[in-house]
């Protein structure tokens, strides 16, 4: 067992699903989040059941679920921005305190029998805000806790922890609600948050040094959007995830109807089916390392899609319950394989400075695909019937998976540690950090024979410039000297350009060296910095 405050770069046992738990900080936080998620599922069960007692309106009851998920769409990216510009440990502690206050309020109101459907909806929305804020932040700390070679296993363990909580929480919540009442159920949820807060306080995260270039909210927001727009590898992950989960969402949207209409069961059977998915996810996480030794990320996603589609197809024929239950185990294993693989690839291709923001975009795509897909398949089932809707979704998932299999997922093996190889800009005096825009010019002497190869190489570099802070990029030639080619890019402020110096990764430095080798000048390429100049005060334009 490693020391509780050891660096994640320390050696970790090779192989095995549970290898990341050798890092004790990760192990403690992982166990604490399982307790926290169990409490959250208990709270959700209590609120859903109380809603049926407080209102006979299906719309009012359904609004609680909508209120809990709406903040994810509204706040995911702002939450990602905050996770990148604030101390993540302290931010998580504040979030957990806020969610504990929600559960404490529900406990007191339930104790005094003062809950109303309106209060439940408001508290569900408040809890959704906490969940939206916590999601990208919690994912962002994982690379700080484990070695890079264990990152994908750590992501898998996080998904496993959620499914352990999903298998335990709803059932425990129902039993507690029936035996002791809502106040006790909410009280135990409150206690679970205190465990998470204690674990976060115990974690001695290294203090970040004071940074004069620390980003502010709106600038960080724009930088995150620019990064996401310019990162072609992330686009592949987002596209694969959106299509996979849009089709796969059909089974989640229609599972209550499967239990009631096709399997002729009630709420208890529906709960057993959900438990089967959770158990299957746990078993899937245990066998994933063996599969990953034989299949790459693309193979894992394809296998997941085929298994999920097969389960949906068989369920559409209303099999006996004793067949349906093993099918739900397979579904859980396939589902966690897709979640873990796509999430792990997303983690592996993101540098730390923008991790929270980019993961927030991934979270929005995932939740959007699930929500939009659920609505779509609900409508299809209403028009064509549940069995046919399942078959259509299964066929669509297979076709989409086979077509997108050619759109290969990135390997995620690039060195994204900052290289810090750019020299400091030459300046006649201090430049205000908010001064801008800034144009950076890099002049290359390139022979006619090397011109095409140089242009191909420098265009590969354009994505890096745009990801790390530029909002425009191009290459120009001097008509008086065709062998003088100038790469230029624009950055919104001097501070943002200085941040570029700290963001360029070793992998991008290799791209820059590929470009520079075509330069034939006796000295290195000349770099110039031009600052935007406005009119002096009181001087109107001519």
C-alpha positions, 0 to 999 in steps of 0.5 A: 500500500502506497503512502496516503499522500504519495505522488500518483506518478509512483509505481503501481502494480501492473494489470488488474482491475483494482490496481489503482486502489494501490494508491491509497488516496484514490482508494479512500476517495473512491470508497467515500464516493460509493457511500455518497452515491448510495446516499444520493440514490436513497434520497432519490427513491424517497423523493420519488415515493413521497411525490406519489403521495403528495400529488396525483399528477403524473406531470408533477411527479415527472417534473422532479426527474426533469428538475434533477437533470436540467442543471446538467445541461445548464451548468456543465460547462460553467462547472467545468470552467470552475473546476479548472480555475479553482482549487478542485479539492476545496471546490468539491468540499464546498459542493458536498456541503451544499448537497448536504444542506439539501439533504438536511433541509429535506430531513427536517421538513420530512420530520415536521411533515412540511414537505410539498410537491413544490418543495420536492421539485425545488430540492431536486433542482438544488441537488441537480445543481450540486451534481452538475458542479461535481461531475466534471470536477470529480472526473478531473482529479482522477489523473492527480491520484493515479499513475498515467498507465492506470488512468483508464482502470481508474476511470473504470473503477469510478464507473464500477463504484457508481454501479455498486451504488446503483445496485445498493442505494435504491433497494436500501432507500426503499427498505429504510423508507418503509421501515423508518420513514423519509426523515431517517432516509434523508438523514442517512443521505446527509451522513453519507456526505459527511463521509465524503467531506471527511475524505476530501479534508484528509486528502492533502492535495499539493497547494497550487503556487500563486499564478499571476496568469491565473484565468478568470471565468469568462476568459477561461470559458472562451478558452475551453470552447476554443480548445473543444472546437479545435481538438479533432481527436475529441470530436471523434470521441464525442461523435462516437459517444453521442451516436452510441448512447443515443441508440443505447438510451432506448433500453433505459427509456423503455425498461419500465415498459419491458417489465410491465408489458413484455415481462408482465411484472410490477415495480418489484420486477423493475427494481430487480431488472435495474439491480441486474444491470448494476450487478452486470456492470460490476461483473463487466468491470472485473472481466474488462482487463482480460478483454482489453488485452485482446481488444483495443478501444474501438473493439471494446465499443463495437463489442459493447454495441453488438451485445447491447443491441442483441439484448434489446432484440431478444427482450423485444420478443418478451422472453421469460423472466429467467432469460431476461435476468441474464440478459440484463447482466449482459447489458450492464457489462456492455454498458460499463464497457462503453462508458469506461472505454469512451470516458477513458479515451476522453481523459487520456487525450486532455491536458490538465489545464483544460480537463474540467472544461472538456470533460464538461462538454463530454458530459453534456454530449452524454446526457444530451444523447441520453435525454434526447434519445429517451424522448425519441424512443418513447415517441417511437414506442408510442407510435409503433409499440415497445417491441418494434421500438426496441428492434428499430433501436437495436438495428440502428445501433448495430448499423451505426456501430459498424459504420463508425468503427472506421472512425478510429478512436485516438490512442491517448498515448501522447505526452501532454505534460507542458514542454515549456520550451518557448523562450520568453518574448522580447519586450522593450517594457512591461506589457499589461496582461489585458492588452490585446489582441496579439499577433504572433509572426514566425518567419521561416525560410523554406526552399521551393523543393520543401514548400509542399512538405513544409505546408503539410507539416505547419497545417498539422500545427494549426490545431495546436495553436488554436487549442492552446489559445489562438482564435485565428491562424494562417500562413502567408508568403512574401511576394518579394521573396517566395521562400519567406513563409510566415506563420501567424496566429492571433490571441485575444490578450497578452496574458492568454499568449503567456498562458500558451507558453505554459500549455504547449505539450511535449507532443506539440513540441515534436510537431513544432520541431517537424516544422522547423526542420524545413527552415534553411536560415542561418539563425532560428525562425524569427518570432515577432509579437505585435500588439493591437493599438487603439486611438489615443483618448480624445482623438476621433477617427478621420 
